[in-house]
Amino acid sequence: MILKVVIVEDEKRSRETLRTLLEEFCKDVQVIATASSVNEAVKVLSVFSPDVVFLDIELQTGVGFDVLEQIKEPDFEIIFTTAFEKYAIQAIKFSSLDYLLKPIDLDELKQAVEKARERMDTNIYRQQIETLMQSIGKESHKQEKICLATTSGMEFIAIEDIVLCKADGSYTSFVLRDTSTLLVSKHLKEYENLLAEQQFMRVHNSYLINLKEVKKYIKSDGGYIIMSNDMHVSISPRKKDELIESMKKI
């Protein structure tokens, strides 16, 4: 199947370089249009029906998210491109959408294209975009939802419903308020970074906890926490003082 692509990029050299990489090195890809501004991108996307849009986050006429705000019910996959802006990257990660850092690495580009080809599911995509736009639209960095890629598909979870995350080899188990568990194929370290500003804390090599779900701190037996679901969580000795200080701020 030929993958129809639109590139939204305001720098001509970057636009042409990406076009060349896609058409010469990515299998069955056709660039059907390009755009260099927010308004031009909106017009192009109203005329063409791409499978995938490569969207630069920072355009001279605005940001890539301005394009998404004007597209009703998008039915294409998006791969963001960026020279790196921390908050935008965090929001994209919460939505489990793809992004590529400039200068774009060819192998990463190929992987992103193939993932988009395999993943084209409009309903899931719309939820991902909704999660992203809710994040971008907030003045604070407080997120409401996170999109988790599990073995069975995408799960959109309210962050407040997460009791804790537990390391499980190269996987992470999310334990939720309703006692259910979700297994995600990413290391705990990634979620430690992602949830750092959402009142989560890594208290042990194996545990990342929601501080709002802590029910009790027990000093005996080396110190441990009892969570709202009555799970007992060990605390690393070096984390005890930090935990106590963090709990005082909640």
CORHUZI-V584926 format. One record per residue. RES is the residue in one small letter. SS is DSSP state (H for helix, E for strand, - for the rest). Layout:
res:RES ss:SS
res:RES ss:SS
//
This chain:
res:m ss:-
res:i ss:-
res:l ss:E
res:k ss:E
res:v ss:E
res:v ss:E
res:i ss:E
res:v ss:E
res:e ss:-
res:d ss:-
res:e ss:-
res:k ss:H
res:r ss:H
res:s ss:H
res:r ss:H
res:e ss:H
res:t ss:H
res:l ss:H
res:r ss:H
res:t ss:H
res:l ss:H
res:l ss:H
res:e ss:H
res:e ss:H
res:f ss:H
res:c ss:-
res:k ss:-
res:d ss:-
res:v ss:E
res:q ss:E
res:v ss:E
res:i ss:E
res:a ss:E
res:t ss:E
res:a ss:E
res:s ss:-
res:s ss:-
res:v ss:H
res:n ss:H
res:e ss:H
res:a ss:H
res:v ss:H
res:k ss:H
res:v ss:H
res:l ss:H
res:s ss:H
res:v ss:H
res:f ss:-
res:s ss:-
res:p ss:-
res:d ss:-
res:v ss:E
res:v ss:E
res:f ss:E
res:l ss:E
res:d ss:E
res:i ss:-
res:e ss:E
res:l ss:E
res:q ss:-
res:t ss:-
res:g ss:E
res:v ss:E
res:g ss:H
res:f ss:H
res:d ss:H
res:v ss:H
res:l ss:H
res:e ss:H
res:q ss:H
res:i ss:-
res:k ss:-
res:e ss:-
res:p ss:-
res:d ss:-
res:f ss:-
res:e ss:E
res:i ss:E
res:i ss:E
res:f ss:E
res:t ss:E
res:t ss:E
res:a ss:-
res:f ss:-
res:e ss:-
res:k ss:H
res:y ss:H
res:a ss:H
res:i ss:H
res:q ss:H
res:a ss:H
res:i ss:H
res:k ss:H
res:f ss:H
res:s ss:-
res:s ss:-
res:l ss:-
res:d ss:E
res:y ss:E
res:l ss:E
res:l ss:E
res:k ss:-
res:p ss:-
res:i ss:-
res:d ss:-
res:l ss:H
res:d ss:H
res:e ss:H
res:l ss:H
res:k ss:H
res:q ss:H
res:a ss:H
res:v ss:H
res:e ss:H
res:k ss:H
res:a ss:H
res:r ss:H
res:e ss:H
res:r ss:H
res:m ss:-
res:d ss:-
res:t ss:H
res:n ss:H
res:i ss:H
res:y ss:H
res:r ss:H
res:q ss:H
res:q ss:H
res:i ss:H
res:e ss:H
res:t ss:H
res:l ss:H
res:m ss:H
res:q ss:H
res:s ss:H
res:i ss:H
res:g ss:-
res:k ss:-
res:e ss:-
res:s ss:-
res:h ss:-
res:k ss:-
res:q ss:-
res:e ss:-
res:k ss:E
res:i ss:E
res:c ss:E
res:l ss:E
res:a ss:E
res:t ss:E
res:t ss:-
res:s ss:-
res:g ss:E
res:m ss:E
res:e ss:E
res:f ss:E
res:i ss:E
res:a ss:E
res:i ss:H
res:e ss:H
res:d ss:H
res:i ss:E
res:v ss:E
res:l ss:E
res:c ss:E
res:k ss:E
res:a ss:E
res:d ss:E
res:g ss:-
res:s ss:-
res:y ss:E
res:t ss:E
res:s ss:E
res:f ss:E
res:v ss:E
res:l ss:E
res:r ss:-
res:d ss:-
res:t ss:-
res:s ss:-
res:t ss:E
res:l ss:E
res:l ss:E
res:v ss:E
res:s ss:-
res:k ss:-
res:h ss:-
res:l ss:H
res:k ss:H
res:e ss:H
res:y ss:H
res:e ss:H
res:n ss:H
res:l ss:H
res:l ss:-
res:a ss:H
res:e ss:H
res:q ss:H
res:q ss:-
res:f ss:E
res:m ss:E
res:r ss:E
res:v ss:E
res:h ss:E
res:n ss:-
res:s ss:-
res:y ss:E
res:l ss:E
res:i ss:E
res:n ss:E
res:l ss:H
res:k ss:H
res:e ss:H
res:v ss:E
res:k ss:E
res:k ss:E
res:y ss:E
res:i ss:E
res:k ss:-
res:s ss:-
res:d ss:-
res:g ss:-
res:g ss:-
res:y ss:E
res:i ss:E
res:i ss:E
res:m ss:E
res:s ss:-
res:n ss:-
res:d ss:-
res:m ss:-
res:h ss:E
res:v ss:E
res:s ss:E
res:i ss:-
res:s ss:-
res:p ss:H
res:r ss:H
res:k ss:H
res:k ss:H
res:d ss:H
res:e ss:H
res:l ss:H
res:i ss:H
res:e ss:H
res:s ss:H
res:m ss:H
res:k ss:H
res:k ss:-
res:i ss:-
//
